[in-house]
Amino acid sequence: MKPQDYNNRLNWDTFLKKADIIDGSDQAGIGVKTYCVAKNGIGMETEYVTFNRPKVTAVKMTSRSNIYKSFLGSWTFKEINENFTEVIFLYSFELRFPFSLFSGLMQIILKNNVKQRLRDLK
Protein backbone atom coordinates (compact mmCIF):
# COMPACT_ATOMS: atom_id res chain seq x y z
CA MET A 1 0.00 0.00 0.00
CA LYS A 2 1.38 3.42 -0.92
CA PRO A 3 0.83 6.20 1.65
CA GLN A 4 -0.55 8.78 -0.77
CA ASP A 5 -2.84 6.37 -2.66
CA TYR A 6 -6.23 7.99 -2.09
CA ASN A 7 -8.08 4.81 -3.04
CA ASN A 8 -6.54 3.19 0.06
CA ARG A 9 -5.91 6.20 2.30
CA LEU A 10 -8.74 5.54 4.74
CA ASN A 11 -7.69 1.89 5.10
CA TRP A 12 -4.63 2.92 7.12
CA ASP A 13 -5.15 6.57 8.07
CA THR A 14 -7.58 6.16 10.96
CA PHE A 15 -7.24 9.86 11.84
CA LEU A 16 -9.38 10.71 8.81
CA LYS A 17 -12.98 9.97 7.93
CA LYS A 18 -12.73 11.54 4.45
CA ALA A 19 -9.83 11.97 2.00
CA ASP A 20 -10.55 13.15 -1.55
CA ILE A 21 -8.62 14.59 -4.46
CA ILE A 22 -10.71 17.61 -5.47
CA ASP A 23 -9.13 19.18 -8.52
CA GLY A 24 -9.99 16.49 -11.07
CA SER A 25 -6.66 14.69 -10.85
CA ASP A 26 -6.68 10.94 -10.44
CA GLN A 27 -3.64 10.75 -8.14
CA ALA A 28 -1.57 12.82 -5.76
CA GLY A 29 1.22 15.01 -7.15
CA ILE A 30 2.68 18.52 -7.07
CA GLY A 31 -0.08 21.10 -7.42
CA VAL A 32 -2.86 18.57 -6.75
CA LYS A 33 -5.48 19.72 -4.24
CA THR A 34 -7.15 17.47 -1.70
CA TYR A 35 -9.81 17.78 0.94
CA CYS A 36 -9.51 15.75 4.12
CA VAL A 37 -11.76 15.63 7.15
CA ALA A 38 -10.55 14.35 10.51
CA LYS A 39 -12.77 12.17 12.66
CA ASN A 40 -13.25 15.19 14.93
CA GLY A 41 -15.00 16.94 12.01
CA ILE A 42 -12.26 19.45 11.15
CA GLY A 43 -11.74 19.62 7.40
CA MET A 44 -8.92 21.17 5.41
CA GLU A 45 -8.13 21.75 1.76
CA THR A 46 -4.45 21.27 0.96
CA GLU A 47 -2.17 21.37 -2.06
CA TYR A 48 0.88 19.19 -2.64
CA VAL A 49 3.99 21.37 -2.80
CA THR A 50 6.43 18.44 -2.87
CA PHE A 51 5.79 14.94 -4.10
CA ASN A 52 8.57 12.43 -4.63
CA ARG A 53 7.07 9.00 -3.99
CA PRO A 54 8.17 7.00 -2.10
CA LYS A 55 10.58 9.39 -0.35
CA VAL A 56 8.83 12.61 0.59
CA THR A 57 5.59 14.48 0.28
CA ALA A 58 4.57 17.91 1.60
CA VAL A 59 1.32 19.86 1.64
CA LYS A 60 0.17 23.34 2.56
CA MET A 61 -3.30 24.48 3.58
CA THR A 62 -5.03 26.38 0.79
CA SER A 63 -8.49 27.05 2.22
CA ARG A 64 -9.41 29.43 4.98
CA SER A 65 -9.82 27.72 8.33
CA ASN A 66 -11.59 28.97 11.45
CA ILE A 67 -8.95 27.24 13.55
CA TYR A 68 -5.69 27.44 11.57
CA LYS A 69 -4.08 30.62 10.27
CA SER A 70 -1.53 28.46 8.41
CA PHE A 71 -0.70 24.77 8.17
CA LEU A 72 2.15 22.86 6.49
CA GLY A 73 2.96 19.19 6.72
CA SER A 74 5.63 16.87 5.34
CA TRP A 75 6.05 13.11 5.44
CA THR A 76 9.48 11.59 4.80
CA PHE A 77 10.09 7.87 4.22
CA LYS A 78 13.56 6.31 4.33
CA GLU A 79 13.92 2.59 3.66
CA ILE A 80 16.35 1.15 6.17
CA ASN A 81 16.06 -2.43 4.92
CA GLU A 82 13.50 -4.71 3.30
CA ASN A 83 11.42 -4.90 6.49
CA PHE A 84 11.97 -1.48 8.06
CA THR A 85 11.22 2.08 6.93
CA GLU A 86 11.89 5.19 8.99
CA VAL A 87 8.94 7.60 8.76
CA ILE A 88 9.08 11.23 9.87
CA PHE A 89 5.98 13.42 10.02
CA LEU A 90 6.64 17.15 10.46
CA TYR A 91 3.92 19.74 10.91
CA SER A 92 4.04 23.50 11.23
CA PHE A 93 0.94 25.49 12.05
CA GLU A 94 -0.31 28.76 13.44
CA LEU A 95 -3.67 28.93 15.16
CA ARG A 96 -6.20 31.74 14.94
CA PHE A 97 -7.35 33.54 18.06
CA PRO A 98 -8.84 32.32 20.43
CA PHE A 99 -7.52 28.83 19.52
CA SER A 100 -3.98 30.24 19.75
CA LEU A 101 -4.48 30.37 23.52
CA PHE A 102 -4.48 26.56 23.43
CA SER A 103 -1.51 25.99 21.11
CA GLY A 104 0.26 23.76 23.65
CA LEU A 105 -2.79 21.52 23.91
CA MET A 106 -3.11 21.43 20.11
CA GLN A 107 0.53 20.33 19.85
CA ILE A 108 -0.14 17.46 22.26
CA ILE A 109 -3.27 16.41 20.35
CA LEU A 110 -1.44 16.54 17.01
CA LYS A 111 1.50 14.59 18.45
CA ASN A 112 -0.86 11.86 19.69
CA ASN A 113 -2.60 11.76 16.29
CA VAL A 114 0.74 11.38 14.52
CA LYS A 115 1.75 8.53 16.85
CA GLN A 116 -1.51 6.75 16.05
CA ARG A 117 -1.02 7.32 12.30
CA LEU A 118 2.45 5.81 12.52
CA ARG A 119 1.09 2.76 14.37
CA ASP A 120 -1.64 2.38 11.75
CA LEU A 121 0.82 2.76 8.87
CA LYS A 122 3.05 0.09 10.40
C-alpha positions in Angstrom: 0.0 0.0 0.0 1.4 3.4 -0.9 0.8 6.2 1.7 -0.6 8.8 -0.8 -2.8 6.4 -2.7 -6.2 8.0 -2.1 -8.1 4.8 -3.0 -6.5 3.2 0.1 -5.9 6.2 2.3 -8.7 5.5 4.7 -7.7 1.9 5.1 -4.6 2.9 7.1 -5.1 6.6 8.1 -7.6 6.2 11.0 -7.2 9.9 11.8 -9.4 10.7 8.8 -13.0 10.0 7.9 -12.7 11.5 4.5 -9.8 12.0 2.0 -10.5 13.1 -1.5 -8.6 14.6 -4.5 -10.7 17.6 -5.5 -9.1 19.2 -8.5 -10.0 16.5 -11.1 -6.7 14.7 -10.9 -6.7 10.9 -10.4 -3.6 10.7 -8.1 -1.6 12.8 -5.8 1.2 15.0 -7.2 2.7 18.5 -7.1 -0.1 21.1 -7.4 -2.9 18.6 -6.8 -5.5 19.7 -4.2 -7.2 17.5 -1.7 -9.8 17.8 0.9 -9.5 15.8 4.1 -11.8 15.6 7.2 -10.6 14.4 10.5 -12.8 12.2 12.7 -13.3 15.2 14.9 -15.0 16.9 12.0 -12.3 19.5 11.2 -11.7 19.6 7.4 -8.9 21.2 5.4 -8.1 21.7 1.8 -4.4 21.3 1.0 -2.2 21.4 -2.1 0.9 19.2 -2.6 4.0 21.4 -2.8 6.4 18.4 -2.9 5.8 14.9 -4.1 8.6 12.4 -4.6 7.1 9.0 -4.0 8.2 7.0 -2.1 10.6 9.4 -0.4 8.8 12.6 0.6 5.6 14.5 0.3 4.6 17.9 1.6 1.3 19.9 1.6 0.2 23.3 2.6 -3.3 24.5 3.6 -5.0 26.4 0.8 -8.5 27.0 2.2 -9.4 29.4 5.0 -9.8 27.7 8.3 -11.6 29.0 11.4 -8.9 27.2 13.6 -5.7 27.4 11.6 -4.1 30.6 10.3 -1.5 28.5 8.4 -0.7 24.8 8.2 2.1 22.9 6.5 3.0 19.2 6.7 5.6 16.9 5.3 6.1 13.1 5.4 9.5 11.6 4.8 10.1 7.9 4.2 13.6 6.3 4.3 13.9 2.6 3.7 16.4 1.2 6.2 16.1 -2.4 4.9 13.5 -4.7 3.3 11.4 -4.9 6.5 12.0 -1.5 8.1 11.2 2.1 6.9 11.9 5.2 9.0 8.9 7.6 8.8 9.1 11.2 9.9 6.0 13.4 10.0 6.6 17.2 10.5 3.9 19.7 10.9 4.0 23.5 11.2 0.9 25.5 12.1 -0.3 28.8 13.4 -3.7 28.9 15.2 -6.2 31.7 14.9 -7.4 33.5 18.1 -8.8 32.3 20.4 -7.5 28.8 19.5 -4.0 30.2 19.8 -4.5 30.4 23.5 -4.5 26.6 23.4 -1.5 26.0 21.1 0.3 23.8 23.7 -2.8 21.5 23.9 -3.1 21.4 20.1 0.5 20.3 19.9 -0.1 17.5 22.3 -3.3 16.4 20.3 -1.4 16.5 17.0 1.5 14.6 18.4 -0.9 11.9 19.7 -2.6 11.8 16.3 0.7 11.4 14.5 1.7 8.5 16.8 -1.5 6.7 16.0 -1.0 7.3 12.3 2.4 5.8 12.5 1.1 2.8 14.4 -1.6 2.4 11.7 0.8 2.8 8.9 3.0 0.1 10.4 
